[in-house]
Amino acid sequence: MLAACGGDGSGARSAEVPEKLDFNAETLDGESYAGAELAGEPAVLFFWAPWCSICRHEAPFVAELAAEHGDEVTFVGVAARDDVDAMREFTSRFGTDGFTNLNDEDGQVWTRFGVTAQPAFAFISADGDIERVDGTFTRQEFDRWLESRATA
């Protein structure tokens, strides 16, 4: 599913904020996080739940991609459907604690992106285009997105 969202692409701080990124959430550490921080730069949102077996399988792969491409792409986990202690244990156990993870306690970020099941991913290009992938994806699919969309 590809949804076009406006943005002038002139940088994260001066870019228009696409509607889907106009949210505020709390990190697993209790810090405030504004989705607007992602405007104007490529990003990957990883929607997960601690008890999800597929999420547990995907998480090390996502952590690996974040470690390899963290200087090019911002990775943000969006956890829901459990308590924050279980979310923290998940990030520690599966290596996704190397990037920001949000506690989407009320499901507002999931809803904003149309996510109804986990795992899901939202690939956000620098110009604000958003492609959601429900389920899993491959390294080849990520590389193709990185080449074609991250620099758009």
C-alpha positions as CSV (number, residue, x, y, z in Angstrom):
1,M,0.0,0.0,0.0
2,L,1.5,3.3,-1.1
3,A,0.2,6.6,0.3
4,A,1.6,9.9,-0.9
5,C,2.1,12.5,1.7
6,G,3.3,16.0,1.1
7,G,6.7,17.3,2.1
8,D,9.1,19.7,0.6
9,G,12.2,17.5,1.1
10,S,14.3,20.4,2.3
11,G,15.4,18.7,5.6
12,A,14.0,17.2,8.7
13,R,13.6,20.4,10.7
14,S,12.1,22.5,7.9
15,A,10.1,19.8,6.0
16,E,6.3,19.8,6.1
17,V,5.1,17.1,8.4
18,P,3.1,14.4,6.6
19,E,-0.2,13.8,8.4
20,K,0.8,10.3,9.4
21,L,3.9,11.7,11.2
22,D,1.9,14.2,13.1
23,F,1.8,12.2,16.4
24,N,3.4,12.3,19.8
25,A,4.2,9.1,21.7
26,E,6.4,8.0,24.6
27,T,9.5,5.9,24.2
28,L,10.0,2.7,26.3
29,D,12.2,4.9,28.5
30,G,9.4,7.3,29.2
31,E,10.7,10.1,27.0
32,S,8.5,12.2,24.7
33,Y,8.9,11.5,21.0
34,A,7.3,13.5,18.1
35,G,6.7,11.7,14.8
36,A,7.5,15.1,13.2
37,E,11.2,14.3,13.9
38,L,11.1,11.9,11.0
39,A,9.9,14.5,8.4
40,G,12.3,15.0,5.6
41,E,14.4,11.9,6.2
42,P,14.1,8.3,5.3
43,A,12.8,6.1,8.1
44,V,11.5,2.6,8.8
45,L,8.8,2.0,11.4
46,F,8.7,-1.5,12.8
47,F,5.3,-2.3,14.3
48,W,5.6,-5.2,16.8
49,A,4.2,-6.8,20.0
50,P,6.4,-8.7,22.5
51,W,4.4,-11.9,22.4
52,C,4.3,-12.1,18.5
53,S,6.3,-15.1,17.3
54,I,6.8,-13.6,13.9
55,C,8.0,-10.3,15.4
56,R,10.5,-12.3,17.5
57,H,11.8,-13.8,14.3
58,E,12.0,-10.5,12.4
59,A,13.5,-8.4,15.2
60,P,17.1,-9.6,14.9
61,F,16.9,-8.9,11.1
62,V,15.5,-5.4,11.8
63,A,18.3,-4.8,14.3
64,E,20.9,-5.9,11.8
65,L,19.5,-3.5,9.1
66,A,19.5,-0.7,11.7
67,A,23.1,-1.4,12.6
68,E,24.1,-1.5,8.9
69,H,22.1,1.5,7.7
70,G,21.5,3.6,10.8
71,D,23.5,6.5,9.3
72,E,21.2,6.6,6.2
73,V,17.8,5.6,7.6
74,T,16.2,6.2,11.0
75,F,14.6,3.1,12.5
76,V,11.8,3.4,15.1
77,G,10.0,0.5,16.7
78,V,6.3,0.9,17.6
79,A,5.3,-1.6,20.2
80,A,1.7,-2.2,21.4
81,R,-0.6,-4.8,22.9
82,D,1.4,-5.5,26.1
83,D,3.0,-3.8,29.1
84,V,6.2,-1.7,28.9
85,D,8.3,-4.2,30.9
86,A,7.6,-7.0,28.3
87,M,8.4,-4.5,25.6
88,R,11.7,-3.6,27.2
89,E,12.6,-7.3,27.7
90,F,11.8,-7.9,24.0
91,T,14.1,-5.1,22.8
92,S,16.9,-6.3,25.0
93,R,16.5,-9.9,24.1
94,F,16.2,-9.4,20.3
95,G,18.7,-6.5,19.9
96,T,16.3,-3.8,18.9
97,D,17.3,-1.6,21.8
98,G,19.9,0.0,19.5
99,F,17.2,2.3,18.1
100,T,14.2,4.2,19.5
101,N,11.2,2.1,20.4
102,L,7.8,3.6,21.2
103,N,5.1,2.4,23.6
104,D,2.0,2.8,21.6
105,E,-0.2,2.1,24.6
106,D,-3.4,3.5,23.1
107,G,-2.7,2.3,19.5
108,Q,-2.8,5.8,18.0
109,V,0.4,5.3,15.9
110,W,-0.8,1.9,14.7
111,T,-4.1,3.4,13.8
112,R,-2.6,6.3,12.0
113,F,-0.6,4.0,9.8
114,G,-3.5,1.5,9.3
115,V,-1.8,-1.3,11.1
116,T,-4.1,-3.9,12.4
117,A,-1.7,-6.9,12.9
118,Q,1.9,-7.3,13.6
119,P,4.5,-7.3,12.4
120,A,4.2,-4.5,9.9
121,F,6.6,-1.9,8.5
122,A,6.2,1.6,7.2
123,F,8.9,2.7,4.8
124,I,9.0,6.5,4.7
125,S,11.0,8.2,2.0
126,A,12.8,11.5,2.4
127,D,10.0,13.2,0.4
128,G,7.3,11.8,2.7
129,D,6.0,8.9,0.6
130,I,5.0,6.0,2.8
131,E,4.8,2.4,1.8
132,R,3.4,0.0,4.4
133,V,4.3,-3.7,4.3
134,D,2.2,-6.1,6.4
135,G,4.1,-9.1,7.6
136,T,7.7,-9.8,6.7
137,F,10.1,-8.5,4.0
138,T,13.4,-9.6,2.6
139,R,16.8,-8.0,2.5
140,Q,16.4,-7.6,-1.3
141,E,13.1,-5.7,-0.8
142,F,14.8,-3.4,1.8
143,D,17.8,-2.8,-0.5
144,R,15.4,-2.0,-3.4
145,W,13.5,0.5,-1.2
146,L,16.7,2.0,0.1
147,E,18.0,2.6,-3.5
148,S,14.7,3.9,-4.9
149,R,12.9,5.6,-2.1
150,A,15.3,6.6,0.6
151,T,17.0,9.2,-1.6
152,A,13.8,10.4,-3.3
